[in-house]
């Protein structure tokens, strides 16, 4: 089968072995797969990515950067066939052809692994992939499966919001309006948060922040996000989501945060960073780092898309076939061009 492969730091298109479902697994045919920010980071910094995972004990991302890697973990697909049933499994079997989303997880023996970050199990930048059957969810009738492919990144935003005090506070500041920041904004709206202030240098990303539900959107060169939050009625401590993920942003956010604020770090920074503890201590700041989602948040994200409470259509700014995956990765390095590009490995009629 055809796949987009990260090979020695370059994205190439080549044939890879057909996957076969083992016990408790299901074989899927990819409909669409979004290119995630972590895919872009991994493509540029695969060795740093794996070394950080190893140092943190995160076995989900334990791959060999010197071997071929087929990424892709935010996807929709169709059921092809199931592997043997595991005794005691309660996961329902869906009919072949059913459109689904799925947790991008698979077991390598007894070890859970992340599909798209494993050298043996290809991700969804391939025509077919295998996942554990227990994490497969049918896409509700009437829902565009291309839109449903954004279920996973929206679940990341929902997890960040659920880990915060934003709902209780009734408002939040989102610094950075790339795909992660926009997912946070969508999740804030889904959870009923009204006062959302978003900040980004990019005009196109600021426009998308408004589309996704931000009440106030600012260019931080013209107005600091915290000033805009105060002008919108914000008082006392703030809940601030740092969704930029570049060195210096955590320290900058700490310096601008009101006393006793909560900073939720959801942006992935691939380089060492420096903070000023005296600032955090003097202002009694709370800093949280968040990652991923849980099964309930994943299901809630799918429901939000299917019910229309989250309109993800504007976020999909490009669709490409598998042959154009490398070009799409290069395009996404320019934030003015796109928000989310989805790859359709089996073509638009898949």
Order of alpha helices (4+ residues) and beta strands (2+ residues): beta-beta-beta-alpha-alpha-beta-beta-beta-beta-beta-beta-alpha-alpha-alpha-beta-alpha-beta-alpha-beta-alpha-beta-alpha-beta-alpha-beta-alpha-beta-alpha-beta
